[in-house]
Amino acid sequence: MYRLLIVENEPSEAQELMSLLNRFSEERGVSFRTSWLKSAAEYLYAPEEYDLIFMDIDLPGISGMEAAQMLRVFDQATPLVFVTNLAQYALKGYEVDALDFLVKPLGYPSFKMHMEKALRAMERTSSESLAVQTRDGMRILRLHELEYVEVRNHNLSFHLTNGEKLASYGTLKGFEEQHPHPALIRLSSYCLANAQNICSVRGRDVAMESGAVLQISHGRKRAALDELASYLGGSR
Amino acid sequence: MDMLSDFNAGAFLLMLAQILVPVMLLASGLPRRSHFSVRVAACAVGLVACTLAIGALSKAVFSEERPLAASVSLLATFALVLVAFLLVVLTLFETSVWTAFFCCGAGYTAQNLASALPDLLESLSGGAFQQLPLDRGGHLVSMLSCAVVYLICYPLFFRKVQEHGLVYLHDKSTLLFFIFVVLAVVGYDVVVKELAGVPIPDHNLAELRIFHVVICVFALFASYKILCARQFADEVTATELLMQRSLKQYEASKETIDAINLKCHDIRHQIRTLRDGGTHVDQGALDDLSREIRIYDSSMQTGNEALDVILTEKSLLCERHGISLTCIADGAAFSFLSTAETYSLFGNALDNAIEAVLSLPEAEDRAILLDARRRKEMAVMHTENRLAGTLEFRDGLPQTIKPDINNHGFGMRSIRTIAQRHGGTVTATAQDGTFHLNVMMAMPGGHG
């Protein structure tokens, strides 16, 4: 069940979007709970948690872009999709980390393609906690806190973004099976990295946010790079 | 193993079989011709016929009193074998003579290596490892040696060639080089085999045999390198050609777009003046005009001039064909690419997408999504579009359905060349009837 928000001042436009969402929901077998607000101000005044926000760019008062900028100040995670009638306006969507945008009039097949992308993004941001059994007890982590995991002789070492290292017992394969998140990419037989914290990749060198440089093994090179490119491009 | 003086059809056929294995390993990736099984049968018959013919010929020609004629005829025999295999490959697969020659030459060399090893072992062990005569299990040793050598060569050579793919090889000069190498291997083999019957010091024979193994290995290594170099040169030429064409198109596009922008700006200004002026004007006509200016919407301003030009050009094209194109593009993220690279990368990606959606039966399905922005220190270009039917992938890149085999997927190869030039990677996948292209490149500067 995903919670969606439509920010749109024209009732007819909002209605159109909602009927498209209903059709998608039925065909795809996903359930949505859709709310509708007429202005961005209403949302910013009392922001609630949503899995996806559809924001009309052309709003009276605070424009969609401005609202997005304000939203991003306190919420960098919620996926945002602009709705506009001029493609130009949304070109700079990356500035507010917008996921995508829809151009009116909306045809269903095109809408479907964009919704699939949105669905992938929503699936990524949910299911994001890891439970690690350490010697000192169970530790719950948010996925984005994890940088990479190394293993040696069944001793797992979790490297966190804050510099902490957690020790646990198990195999990388076991960990992967427990947490099949597209952001977790296997670099070699003894290393697994979180794509959310990968800064850059050059050849087989993977530079992490913390400054650590990990190596992709020869055998994993093609697969790891493909998975990373797919993840960053939003295909996974 | 004095081949011709004591011609043994069985032994000869065994040798042919030993050559057949590596040749087929190399040629297996090539497109098969029609009625494949019939052709296989024909080749089998042909090879047996060849054996019998050579047997008959050797009895007629060979004479102990004329040793030079003997070695020439030996050389001729081996050359004939090579030609026979060439014909086999050409009969079974759809390929050029040069590619077929590559397979046969490399296969022949591999077999040579395999047959040289027992000889070498015999020399090095000082006769302790005696080569059994053929009728007493000698052929078992020979087959075992082949199996061992081929197994070792598989990951080092055969698999690498298969991964590389045997594209049509055009360059005559490098292949001539290869011909000489193979003939040298053959010639050397003949010399060493003859000397085995002559009383020369054992250590000299051993040295010759060591050297034989060395040149066989070298020949295989060289052939692989030739393949790599050839394909690299091909790609570079293709990319350069595309780049040149791209630059010309870029200049033309830029002029057109500047002109359109200017015109649209004028018109927009006129509309505003008329509206504010209150003069009686047909509002309907103004509305029409406003709508026409949708073309202005195709004008993209990303902050990167080259990107602006290519996106605007493709956007106009999409508008004309009723394709819905949504772009999110951060021009600054791709500023490290040259003008030609930017134009080529985005141009080819969008061209492929446009071509794909145009073949979709439903007009509503024609939608392309382009998302090009930075993710931490990487520039990532992502395109998505609906697909009609399925795509075949070879070498990790999709095969186009273009009839022109020479332009076969050059756009994609150009994209990959550009990505690789910047230490990046290209990933193309088809999932649920949608084609995804992801190009990821590390932005220069920063750590790593």
Boltz contact constraints between the chains, C-beta under 6 A:
constraints:
  - contact:
      token1: [A, 86]
      token2: [B, 297]
      max_distance: 6.0
  - contact:
      token1: [A, 87]
      token2: [B, 297]
      max_distance: 6.0
  - contact:
      token1: [A, 88]
      token2: [B, 297]
      max_distance: 6.0
  - contact:
      token1: [A, 91]
      token2: [B, 327]
      max_distance: 6.0
  - contact:
      token1: [A, 93]
      token2: [B, 328]
      max_distance: 6.0
  - contact:
      token1: [A, 94]
      token2: [B, 328]
      max_distance: 6.0
  - contact:
      token1: [A, 94]
      token2: [B, 330]
      max_distance: 6.0
  - contact:
      token1: [A, 94]
      token2: [B, 373]
      max_distance: 6.0
  - contact:
      token1: [A, 101]
      token2: [B, 326]
      max_distance: 6.0
  - contact:
      token1: [A, 107]
      token2: [B, 364]
      max_distance: 6.0
  - contact:
      token1: [A, 109]
      token2: [B, 364]
      max_distance: 6.0
  - contact:
      token1: [A, 109]
      token2: [B, 365]
      max_distance: 6.0
  - contact:
      token1: [A, 110]
      token2: [B, 324]
      max_distance: 6.0
  - contact:
      token1: [A, 110]
      token2: [B, 367]
      max_distance: 6.0
  - contact:
      token1: [A, 113]
      token2: [B, 367]
      max_distance: 6.0
  - contact:
      token1: [A, 199]
      token2: [B, 376]
      max_distance: 6.0
  - contact:
      token1: [A, 199]
      token2: [B, 377]
      max_distance: 6.0
  - contact:
      token1: [A, 200]
      token2: [B, 377]
      max_distance: 6.0
  - contact:
      token1: [A, 200]
      token2: [B, 378]
      max_distance: 6.0
  - contact:
      token1: [A, 200]
      token2: [B, 442]
      max_distance: 6.0
  - contact:
      token1: [A, 200]
      token2: [B, 448]
      max_distance: 6.0
  - contact:
      token1: [A, 201]
      token2: [B, 442]
      max_distance: 6.0
  - contact:
      token1: [A, 202]
      token2: [B, 423]
      max_distance: 6.0
  - contact:
      token1: [A, 202]
      token2: [B, 442]
      max_distance: 6.0
  - contact:
      token1: [A, 202]
      token2: [B, 448]
      max_distance: 6.0
  - contact:
      token1: [A, 203]
      token2: [B, 423]
      max_distance: 6.0
  - contact:
      token1: [A, 205]
      token2: [B, 448]
      max_distance: 6.0
  - contact:
      token1: [A, 207]
      token2: [B, 447]
      max_distance: 6.0
  - contact:
      token1: [A, 207]
      token2: [B, 448]
      max_distance: 6.0
  - contact:
      token1: [A, 225]
      token2: [B, 425]
      max_distance: 6.0
  - contact:
      token1: [A, 226]
      token2: [B, 427]
      max_distance: 6.0
  - contact:
      token1: [A, 229]
      token2: [B, 425]
      max_distance: 6.0
  - contact:
      token1: [A, 229]
      token2: [B, 427]
      max_distance: 6.0
  - contact:
      token1: [A, 229]
      token2: [B, 438]
      max_distance: 6.0
  - contact:
      token1: [A, 229]
      token2: [B, 440]
      max_distance: 6.0
  - contact:
      token1: [A, 230]
      token2: [B, 427]
      max_distance: 6.0
  - contact:
      token1: [A, 230]
      token2: [B, 438]
      max_distance: 6.0
  - contact:
      token1: [A, 232]
      token2: [B, 375]
      max_distance: 6.0
  - contact:
      token1: [A, 232]
      token2: [B, 380]
      max_distance: 6.0
  - contact:
      token1: [A, 232]
      token2: [B, 440]
      max_distance: 6.0
  - contact:
      token1: [A, 233]
      token2: [B, 380]
      max_distance: 6.0
  - contact:
      token1: [A, 233]
      token2: [B, 382]
      max_distance: 6.0
  - contact:
      token1: [A, 233]
      token2: [B, 438]
      max_distance: 6.0
  - contact:
      token1: [A, 234]
      token2: [B, 382]
      max_distance: 6.0
  - contact:
      token1: [A, 235]
      token2: [B, 436]
      max_distance: 6.0
  - contact:
      token1: [A, 235]
      token2: [B, 438]
      max_distance: 6.0
